[in-house]
């Protein structure tokens, strides 16, 4: 399930803090959201300690859960109008492919699809990954502004050596070596560094 983010509340008094009427509205909204979520209720809601949240934050969390449950599952290519398509990679020379690749990366990010761990892939390899795996992938289309789909362009289980070589921290590498007793690959900088658009902090 996607990560749900919340804005930090300022410790300073806020003139826009809810007044008594707003508090009543928030409580009414809370009851409505809980009723609407009841058909979908499972252990995922119970795992979150909502007792530690303010009512507005709890409502934001419950609203995001409800939107998740009701969101359509579509190929990522169909999150766009018209549908996002790419030419077959073998029809493009390297400069053409580079242009289409970055245009597609920015279009994906405009729909809050953030590609991560790409620096071990050449432009053509990344292009093929997007063309073959990402655009056809059926995912929940969530329209909340702070929701991002983070797509790791490496399988850190199946391709453990690449992850250890290029992306794992020193701590992660040491832990893996201690747990497996296997020889670590030499840590290296990835061969194709990119400045990818990323979710704002």
C-alpha positions, -999 to 999 in steps of 0.1 A, spaced: 0 0 0 13 35 -8 29 56 18 6 82 32 24 115 41 12 142 65 23 178 69 40 186 102 20 207 125 37 239 136 44 242 174 35 279 172 -1 291 176 -18 291 142 -46 316 136 -62 291 112 -64 263 139 -99 249 140 -124 267 163 -152 250 181 -174 248 150 -146 234 129 -139 208 156 -175 196 154 -173 194 116 -141 174 119 -158 149 143 -188 146 120 -164 140 91 -145 114 111 -177 95 118 -187 97 81 -153 84 69 -153 55 94 -188 45 82 -177 46 45 -145 26 53 -164 -1 72 -169 -24 41 -132 -22 34 -120 -25 70 -91 -49 76 -60 -51 97 -43 -23 77 -64 3 95 -59 -14 129 -21 -14 125 -20 25 125 -21 41 160 -47 67 151 -51 75 188 -19 95 185 -32 117 157 -52 148 159 -87 145 144 -79 164 112 -48 142 107 -68 111 113 -94 123 88 -67 129 62 -54 94 68 -89 78 66 -97 98 35 -65 86 18 -74 50 28 -109 54 13 -95 69 -19 -71 40 -21 -99 15 -18 -121 32 -44 -93 42 -69 -94 24 -103 -66 1 -112 -53 10 -146 -22 5 -167 1 35 -160 -1 44 -197 -38 50 -192 -33 75 -165 -28 100 -193 -51 115 -219 -43 106 -246 -27 74 -235 11 77 -230 29 56 -256 65 53 -266 80 42 -300 95 8 -300 131 11 -288 146 -5 -319 131 22 -341 151 50 -324 188 59 -327 205 70 -294 199 108 -296 162 102 -304 159 76 -277 175 100 -251 150 127 -260 119 104 -258 132 89 -226 135 122 -207 102 134 -221 86 103 -207 104 105 -173 90 140 -168 55 130 -180 55 101 -155 66 125 -128 38 148 -137 14 120 -126 35 115 -95 53 84 -107 89 87 -94 115 64 -109 143 55 -85 175 35 -86 181 40 -123 218 48 -123 230 13 -132 209 13 -164 219 29 -197 194 51 -214 184 23 -237 180 -2 -208 159 23 -188 138 31 -219 131 -6 -224 122 -10 -187 96 18 -190 83 6 -223 81 -31 -213 73 -30 -175 62 3 -162 37 17 -187 18 -16 -190 18 -21 -152 -17 -20 -136 -16 3 -105 -40 22 -83 -45 57 -98 -45 80 -67 -51 117 -72 -41 130 -38 -13 156 -42 11 141 -17 7 105 -30 36 93 -51 42 59 -68 79 51 -62 91 27 -88 124 11 -80 141 2 -112 160 -27 -97 148 -58 -79 170 -57 -48 161 -93 -40 166 -109 -74 194 -86 -83 211 -84 -50 246 -80 -64 237 -49 -83 220 -33 -53 250 -41 -30 275 -28 -56 258 5 -64 231 14 -39 235 -2 -5 249 18 23 279 7 42 257 -4 71 234 -24 47 264 -41 31 279 -50 65 246 -64 77 242 -85 45 277 -99 48 272 -108 84 238 -125 77 249 -145 47 286 -150 51 290 -143 14 317 -122 -2 306 -86 -9 310 -71 -43 332 -41 -45 312 -9 -38 313 13 -69 296 44 -83 269 35 -107 279 40 -144 250 62 -155 243 89 -129 211 109 -135 194 138 -118 159 123 -117 129 144 -106 121 133 -71 93 138 -46 97 171 -27 109 167 9 
